[in-house]
Amino acid sequence: MMKASKLLIDASKLVSGDRQSSYGTPEDSFKKLSALWSAYLDVEITPHDACVMMSLLKVSRLAYKPSEDSSTDGAAYLCLANQVS
């Protein structure tokens, strides 16, 4: 299997896995996160923005040290950005 295909399969497992029992739905989780960031920054942050910014966190980590984990997480956050839009 190609490395990129495995990464996307792993990201899909993260997105569709059993995290809701621990963190709630992605919609609820990123709604809360975006509200907190909005209050802190005094700028409106949408749930979509929060997902993209979490992906950018992973990109910044990749710039420091490439890792499959950060790549997988970044892809998962981008998928969630589409879901919560």
N, CA and C atoms as a LAMMPS dump frame, in Angstrom:
ITEM: TIMESTEP
0
ITEM: NUMBER OF ATOMS
255
ITEM: BOX BOUNDS ff ff ff
-5.0000000000000000e+02 5.0000000000000000e+02
-5.0000000000000000e+02 5.0000000000000000e+02
-5.0000000000000000e+02 5.0000000000000000e+02
ITEM: ATOMS id mol type element x y z
1 1 1 N 0.848 -1.178 0
2 1 2 C 0 0 0
3 1 3 C 0.894 1.243 0
4 2 1 N 0.497 2.223 -0.755
5 2 2 C 1.269 3.457 -0.796
6 2 3 C 1.202 4.164 0.548
7 3 1 N 2.265 4.865 0.865
8 3 2 C 2.357 5.561 2.149
9 3 3 C 1.213 6.576 2.318
10 4 1 N 0.894 7.314 1.256
11 4 2 C -0.179 8.309 1.333
12 4 3 C -1.53 7.645 1.579
13 5 1 N -1.765 6.502 0.951
14 5 2 C -3.034 5.796 1.149
15 5 3 C -3.175 5.33 2.592
16 6 1 N -2.091 4.807 3.158
17 6 2 C -2.121 4.369 4.559
18 6 3 C -2.396 5.556 5.472
19 7 1 N -1.765 6.694 5.204
20 7 2 C -1.979 7.889 6.013
21 7 3 C -3.458 8.289 5.987
22 8 1 N -4.064 8.274 4.805
23 8 2 C -5.472 8.658 4.696
24 8 3 C -6.39 7.647 5.371
25 9 1 N -6.053 6.377 5.3
26 9 2 C -6.846 5.353 5.997
27 9 3 C -6.744 5.572 7.503
28 10 1 N -5.534 5.844 7.991
29 10 2 C -5.352 6.1 9.423
30 10 3 C -6.093 7.357 9.866
31 11 1 N -6.066 8.404 9.022
32 11 2 C -6.793 9.635 9.34
33 11 3 C -8.292 9.366 9.384
34 12 1 N -8.772 8.546 8.459
35 12 2 C -10.192 8.19 8.435
36 12 3 C -10.596 7.454 9.713
37 13 1 N -9.722 6.59 10.192
38 13 2 C -10.001 5.876 11.439
39 13 3 C -10.09 6.845 12.616
40 14 1 N -9.236 7.87 12.612
41 14 2 C -9.298 8.873 13.681
42 14 3 C -10.621 9.633 13.641
43 15 1 N -11.03 10.018 12.445
44 15 2 C -12.246 10.82 12.279
45 15 3 C -13.495 10.015 12.61
46 16 1 N -13.498 8.745 12.245
47 16 2 C -14.705 7.943 12.448
48 16 3 C -14.6 7.016 13.658
49 17 1 N -13.555 7.177 14.437
50 17 2 C -13.344 6.318 15.601
51 17 3 C -14.229 6.676 16.774
52 18 1 N -13.919 6.092 17.902
53 18 2 C -14.756 6.199 19.095
54 18 3 C -14.331 7.352 20.006
55 19 1 N -13.923 8.464 19.459
56 19 2 C -13.519 9.596 20.285
57 19 3 C -14.717 10.358 20.834
58 20 1 N -15.885 10.167 20.235
59 20 2 C -17.063 10.91 20.675
60 20 3 C -17.433 10.585 22.112
61 21 1 N -17.149 9.354 22.544
62 21 2 C -17.486 9 23.924
63 21 3 C -16.611 9.771 24.914
64 22 1 N -15.428 10.181 24.487
65 22 2 C -14.525 10.944 25.352
66 22 3 C -14.65 12.452 25.163
67 23 1 N -14.875 12.888 23.914
68 23 2 C -14.807 14.311 23.596
69 23 3 C -16.081 14.908 23.015
70 24 1 N -17.106 14.104 22.788
71 24 2 C -18.318 14.6 22.152
72 24 3 C -18.172 14.576 20.64
73 25 1 N -19.201 15.016 19.965
74 25 2 C -19.144 15.034 18.497
75 25 3 C -18.147 16.089 18.045
76 26 1 N -17.581 15.924 16.844
77 26 2 C -16.687 16.965 16.332
78 26 3 C -17.375 18.332 16.259
79 27 1 N -18.65 18.323 15.882
80 27 2 C -19.371 19.593 15.796
81 27 3 C -19.416 20.287 17.153
82 28 1 N -19.762 19.547 18.195
83 28 2 C -19.82 20.128 19.541
84 28 3 C -18.436 20.518 20.055
85 29 1 N -17.482 19.645 19.844
86 29 2 C -16.124 19.893 20.334
87 29 3 C -15.509 21.145 19.704
88 30 1 N -15.626 21.265 18.38
89 30 2 C -15.018 22.418 17.716
90 30 3 C -15.844 23.687 17.883
91 31 1 N -17.136 23.532 18.161
92 31 2 C -17.953 24.699 18.505
93 31 3 C -17.469 25.289 19.828
94 32 1 N -17.205 24.424 20.806
95 32 2 C -16.701 24.891 22.106
96 32 3 C -15.303 25.495 21.964
97 33 1 N -14.434 24.809 21.224
98 33 2 C -13.075 25.315 21.037
99 33 3 C -13.075 26.665 20.33
100 34 1 N -13.871 26.791 19.29
101 34 2 C -13.903 28.058 18.558
102 34 3 C -14.477 29.179 19.421
103 35 1 N -15.43 28.873 20.282
104 35 2 C -15.981 29.892 21.184
105 35 3 C -14.918 30.363 22.179
106 36 1 N -14.137 29.431 22.702
107 36 2 C -13.066 29.798 23.633
108 36 3 C -12 30.65 22.944
109 37 1 N -11.589 30.231 21.745
110 37 2 C -10.585 31.01 21.015
111 37 3 C -11.133 32.39 20.644
112 38 1 N -12.401 32.439 20.272
113 38 2 C -13.022 33.725 19.931
114 38 3 C -12.997 34.677 21.12
115 39 1 N -13.359 34.162 22.285
116 39 2 C -13.36 34.996 23.491
117 39 3 C -11.945 35.456 23.836
118 40 1 N -10.99 34.569 23.737
119 40 2 C -9.604 34.906 24.076
120 40 3 C -9.018 35.936 23.109
121 41 1 N -9.286 35.757 21.814
122 41 2 C -8.7 36.632 20.786
123 41 3 C -9.554 37.858 20.49
124 42 1 N -10.791 37.853 20.957
125 42 2 C -11.757 38.903 20.648
126 42 3 C -11.941 39.051 19.135
127 43 1 N -11.97 37.903 18.47
128 43 2 C -12.187 37.803 17.024
129 43 3 C -13.036 36.555 16.806
130 44 1 N -13.98 36.619 15.883
131 44 2 C -14.811 35.44 15.652
132 44 3 C -14.002 34.33 14.986
133 45 1 N -13.989 33.168 15.625
134 45 2 C -13.367 31.96 15.093
135 45 3 C -14.485 30.939 14.921
136 46 1 N -14.604 30.378 13.743
137 46 2 C -15.644 29.38 13.486
138 46 3 C -15.104 27.98 13.797
139 47 1 N -15.989 27.01 13.961
140 47 2 C -15.516 25.637 14.127
141 47 3 C -14.618 25.187 12.965
142 48 1 N -14.96 25.616 11.751
143 48 2 C -14.127 25.311 10.583
144 48 3 C -12.731 25.91 10.764
145 49 1 N -12.672 27.176 11.184
146 49 2 C -11.374 27.827 11.435
147 49 3 C -10.56 27.045 12.466
148 50 1 N -11.227 26.599 13.533
149 50 2 C -10.532 25.873 14.602
150 50 3 C -9.918 24.586 14.061
151 51 1 N -10.634 23.864 13.216
152 51 2 C -10.087 22.641 12.615
153 51 3 C -8.878 22.958 11.741
154 52 1 N -9.006 23.984 10.92
155 52 2 C -7.893 24.364 10.039
156 52 3 C -6.687 24.792 10.873
157 53 1 N -6.914 25.548 11.937
158 53 2 C -5.796 25.99 12.779
159 53 3 C -5.144 24.828 13.51
160 54 1 N -5.929 23.825 13.901
161 54 2 C -5.326 22.636 14.505
162 54 3 C -4.475 21.902 13.475
163 55 1 N -4.934 21.885 12.229
164 55 2 C -4.139 21.297 11.164
165 55 3 C -2.828 22.078 10.97
166 56 1 N -2.918 23.401 11.068
167 56 2 C -1.717 24.225 10.938
168 56 3 C -0.732 23.977 12.082
169 57 1 N -1.24 23.66 13.261
170 57 2 C -0.363 23.261 14.364
171 57 3 C 0.445 22.035 13.953
172 58 1 N -0.234 21.086 13.334
173 58 2 C 0.458 19.875 12.881
174 58 3 C 1.469 20.2 11.785
175 59 1 N 1.143 21.134 10.904
176 59 2 C 2.088 21.561 9.867
177 59 3 C 3.331 22.187 10.501
178 60 1 N 3.128 22.993 11.534
179 60 2 C 4.287 23.612 12.192
180 60 3 C 5.166 22.556 12.848
181 61 1 N 4.565 21.513 13.367
182 61 2 C 5.35 20.414 13.946
183 61 3 C 6.101 19.658 12.862
184 62 1 N 5.462 19.494 11.706
185 62 2 C 6.131 18.824 10.583
186 62 3 C 7.344 19.62 10.111
187 63 1 N 7.259 20.938 10.187
188 63 2 C 8.395 21.773 9.785
189 63 3 C 9.58 21.571 10.722
190 64 1 N 9.287 21.258 11.976
191 64 2 C 10.332 21.007 12.964
192 64 3 C 10.868 19.588 12.845
193 65 1 N 9.927 18.618 12.781
194 65 2 C 10.332 17.216 12.727
195 65 3 C 9.257 16.416 11.995
196 66 1 N 9.519 16.006 10.766
197 66 2 C 8.535 15.211 10.034
198 66 3 C 8.165 13.927 10.792
199 67 1 N 6.861 13.665 10.853
200 67 2 C 6.397 12.437 11.498
201 67 3 C 5.083 12.003 10.88
202 68 1 N 4.897 10.71 10.845
203 68 2 C 3.659 10.168 10.309
204 68 3 C 2.473 10.573 11.181
205 69 1 N 2.693 10.644 12.485
206 69 2 C 1.63 11.002 13.42
207 69 3 C 1.087 12.405 13.142
208 70 1 N 1.978 13.372 12.988
209 70 2 C 1.529 14.751 12.716
210 70 3 C 0.849 14.849 11.364
211 71 1 N 1.361 14.108 10.377
212 71 2 C 0.735 14.113 9.048
213 71 3 C -0.667 13.528 9.117
214 72 1 N -0.817 12.425 9.822
215 72 2 C -2.124 11.777 9.966
216 72 3 C -3.1 12.686 10.699
217 73 1 N -2.649 13.262 11.804
218 73 2 C -3.512 14.167 12.568
219 73 3 C -3.918 15.379 11.732
220 74 1 N -2.963 15.946 10.982
221 74 2 C -3.263 17.107 10.133
222 74 3 C -4.327 16.778 9.1
223 75 1 N -4.19 15.612 8.463
224 75 2 C -5.191 15.186 7.478
225 75 3 C -6.553 15.003 8.14
226 76 1 N -6.554 14.435 9.339
227 76 2 C -7.825 14.229 10.052
228 76 3 C -8.492 15.561 10.383
229 77 1 N -7.701 16.541 10.84
230 77 2 C -8.28 17.857 11.144
231 77 3 C -8.869 18.508 9.897
232 78 1 N -8.211 18.343 8.751
233 78 2 C -8.759 18.914 7.518
234 78 3 C -10.049 18.234 7.115
235 79 1 N -10.144 16.927 7.333
236 79 2 C -11.406 16.229 7.082
237 79 3 C -12.512 16.753 8.004
238 80 1 N -12.16 16.974 9.258
239 80 2 C -13.146 17.492 10.219
240 80 3 C -13.571 18.913 9.863
241 81 1 N -12.656 19.693 9.296
242 81 2 C -13.012 21.055 8.872
243 81 3 C -14.147 21 7.862
244 82 1 N -14.083 20.041 6.967
245 82 2 C -15.145 19.866 5.984
246 82 3 C -16.438 19.418 6.662
247 83 1 N -16.316 18.575 7.657
248 83 2 C -17.495 18.032 8.355
249 83 3 C -18.236 19.095 9.162
250 84 1 N -17.506 19.983 9.829
251 84 2 C -18.154 20.949 10.711
252 84 3 C -18.588 22.225 9.994
253 85 1 N -18.285 22.328 8.708
254 85 2 C -18.653 23.535 7.931
255 85 3 C -20.136 23.627 7.727
